[in-house]
């Protein structure tokens, strides 16, 4: 999966946008980001679950503070007065085990490949979609005169592509067009050909815009014809 875009890739995407918009009054805007979320809450969730659940498996095995050098020992006084100390040592050892598990699992899930595997796909989908809508609004794509803006948004770390069409386009274009555009980028990214994927997606979006929103003499270019990398 591609993780960077070269200057040549950006130039090809910009040229594809200009070519597509020459056939329509609609607007196409492209954004690429490395990551839409740190997913730190996912790591914290897995770490907390491990710290709470995994130590319980040791209880049937006769968990003893003597397992931890420096906390417990193998000798115990046979006297009721010593029981409070024994219990305190056991609780302390259990807490140390929980802390160790929490830190270990948290650090393990901060490894990008591991984090991607343990993050539920639905969570990634929702956050990428949310980020795409935020970019749609931040770049004023919703402010085109006829509401004919289309955003192509790719999140590299998440391996997801979102195509967001404004209401003017959404009412007329079939939904499968946006899915096909996203799929074109996804396949090209997997092959290490990011610019080719964007060119294909832009062409598909341009075909739809040209069919329903042909150019007119009064057209103005309302959005920059370039790839934004953030």
Secondary structure, DSSP 8 states (H G I E B T S, - for coil): ------HHHHHHHHHHHHHHHTT-S-EEEEEEES-S---HHHHHHHHHHHHHHTTHHHHTTT--GGGSBTTB-S---SSGGGHHHHHHHHHHHHHHHHHHHHHHHHHHTTSHHHHHHHS-HHHHHHHHHHHHHHHHHHTTGGGSTTS-EEEEEEETTTTEEEEEE-HHHHTTS-HHHHHHHHHHHHHHHHTT-HHHHHHHHHHHHHHHHHHHS---TT----S--SEEE-
